[in-house]
């Protein structure tokens, strides 16, 4: 089993992030929100690839699945307003 807090730490170590929220109870399936200015100008696939790159070989191994929502800071601010 892999802890969600370790995924959060690895993402924060590999990307300049404003917000990282990772959840998962079974140790192999996770969901998360990542907010980073590094996502500016990237499509969703490239944003997800940037996050997966921070996790390296853990993806598909210790981490079976990671469902992501990625936002730039401006997109995140808009999303927060809509809540």
C-alpha positions in Angstrom: 0.0 0.0 0.0 1.2 3.5 -0.9 0.3 6.5 1.2 -1.5 9.5 -0.3 0.7 11.9 1.6 3.8 10.5 -0.2 2.2 11.1 -3.6 1.5 14.7 -2.5 5.1 15.1 -1.4 6.5 13.7 -4.7 4.3 16.0 -6.8 5.2 19.0 -4.7 8.9 18.1 -5.0 8.7 17.8 -8.8 6.4 20.7 -9.7 6.0 24.2 -8.5 2.5 23.8 -7.1 0.1 26.2 -5.3 -2.2 23.4 -4.2 -2.0 19.6 -4.1 -4.8 17.5 -2.7 -4.5 13.7 -2.9 -7.0 11.3 -1.6 -7.2 7.5 -1.6 -8.2 4.9 1.0 -7.0 1.6 -0.5 -3.4 2.5 -1.1 -3.4 1.9 -4.9 -6.3 4.0 -6.3 -6.1 7.8 -5.8 -7.7 11.0 -6.9 -6.3 14.5 -6.7 -6.3 18.1 -7.6 -3.1 19.8 -8.6 -2.8 23.6 -9.2 0.4 24.9 -10.8 1.4 27.8 -12.9 3.5 25.3 -14.9 0.3 24.2 -16.5 -0.1 27.6 -18.3 -0.5 27.0 -22.1 -0.7 23.2 -21.7 -3.7 21.0 -22.6 -5.1 18.6 -20.1 -3.1 15.6 -21.4 0.2 17.5 -21.0 -0.8 18.7 -17.5 -1.5 15.1 -16.5 1.8 13.9 -18.1 3.7 16.6 -16.1 2.2 15.3 -12.8 2.8 11.6 -13.8 6.4 12.5 -14.6 6.9 13.5 -10.9 5.9 10.0 -9.9 8.0 8.1 -12.3 7.9 4.3 -12.2 5.4 4.4 -9.3 2.7 4.9 -11.9 1.3 1.6 -13.0 3.2 -0.1 -10.1 2.6 0.9 -6.5 0.1 3.5 -7.8 -2.4 1.6 -9.9 -4.6 4.6 -10.7 -4.5 8.4 -10.2 -7.5 10.4 -11.3 -6.5 14.0 -11.7 -8.0 17.4 -12.0 -5.4 19.9 -13.0 -5.7 23.7 -13.0 -3.7 26.8 -13.5 -4.0 29.3 -10.6 -6.5 31.4 -12.6 -8.6 28.3 -13.5 -8.5 27.2 -9.8 -9.7 30.7 -8.7 -12.6 30.5 -11.2 -13.5 27.0 -10.0 -13.5 28.1 -6.4 -15.8 31.1 -7.2 -18.3 28.6 -8.8 -18.6 26.6 -5.6 
